[in-house]
Amino acid sequence: MSLTRLAWAYLAARPLLTALHLAMLALGVGTMVFLVLATAQAERRLGRDAAAVDLVVGAKGSPLQLILSSVLHLDVPTGNIPRAEAMKVAADPMVALAVPIALGDSHRGHRIVGTEASFLQLHGLTLASGRGFQQEMEAVLGAEAARGTGYVPGARFPGTHGLAEGGAAHAEEYTVVGLLAPTGTVVDRLVLTPLESVWHTHGGAGGTGDMGEITALLVRYRTPLAAAVLPRRVNSNTSLQAASPAYENARLMNLVGAGLDTLRAFAVILLATAAVSVFVALTSALQERRYDLALLRTLGARPASLFALVAAEGVTLVVAGVILGFGLGHAAAEVLGRWLAATRSWSITGFAWEPAEFTIAGAVVVAGLVTSLVPALQAYRRDPAILLKR
């Protein structure tokens, strides 16, 4: 019988204790893997969603809320701003491209974004079918929005008031004229239409009174120097607010990081407890099987073989825990991703692999091997003659 099979036989002889050790190891490893998957994918998604926008100009309030609402489309806007005042910022020589957006309506959970054709240029969007919007009440759907609604060019639908499902439907209907190619960004979830559509559905013809307002202005810099000058100029000299998506995304991850650190600490405590329990279990099992090991020696087993046997038992337990933990972590990430996809707010997947997972697996296996060394050395040094006399 091989050492691995004999190690499995010893573990199977104590099913309840073995299951407890496996559960502790799997929970610790699974939590670490889940955190790695979630944070890495979230950071990449934030980066992709905000990559095209250097600055957002909007109403005074929380800069993070401004980014969440106007770039990531995960929150309600801070308010509206006069389009004329925003266009003064757009005319600054440091601005290469400025795209106004107007929010307020949605359809089946997909936000309707009033904007201009330059929005497609800003995000580098291409059409999968149909054409871009050209006049009021025409709409272009992102890939996810098209898939979720099943609409094709020519379809008609009403917008509903508010940015969540369940709002009152407007009497006016949009006509789908184009579908965007997938981008893997927040744009896939949006419905794009001219600014005039949003103004019209809210009771105005555009350009007068409230209908001359927009939600935000998305800006791309002409020069890197603009990053140091333009936000300060807007915040100091106008009634508007300027917020940097890159800075606010980093701040968001720092805010979330406190909770993630708590979960990481919980996972480390679980793994440390599991390592101690494996050590205690191996030491206890060594005492229980001291006569078995002595008999193996008298039958010709070398001390090195007994060392390898005890070490194999510990490493087998740890490797099984790591495999189970990885499965648990990836499954949890996939379940969370499907739930988030159903809410049309975010998306992560368990069918991905992060380089940091190699580090987790290696660290846990090495820790398990170190834990097994002391009992294995005890087995190596035991004198079978003394044990048999007892």
Secondary structure as UniProt FT lines:
FT   HELIX           3..12
FT   HELIX           15..50
FT   TURN            51..52
FT   STRAND          55..58
FT   HELIX           63..70
FT   STRAND          81..82
FT   HELIX           83..90
FT   TURN            93..94
FT   STRAND          95..107
FT   TURN            108..109
FT   STRAND          110..115
FT   HELIX           118..123
FT   STRAND          127..130
FT   TURN            136..137
FT   STRAND          138..141
FT   HELIX           143..149
FT   TURN            153..154
FT   STRAND          156..161
FT   TURN            165..166
FT   STRAND          169..180
FT   HELIX           186..189
FT   STRAND          191..194
FT   HELIX           195..201
FT   TURN            202..203
FT   HELIX           209..212
FT   STRAND          213..214
FT   STRAND          216..221
FT   TURN            224..225
FT   HELIX           226..237
FT   STRAND          241..243
FT   HELIX           245..288
FT   HELIX           290..298
FT   TURN            299..300
FT   HELIX           303..342
FT   TURN            343..344
FT   HELIX           356..381
FT   HELIX           384..389
//
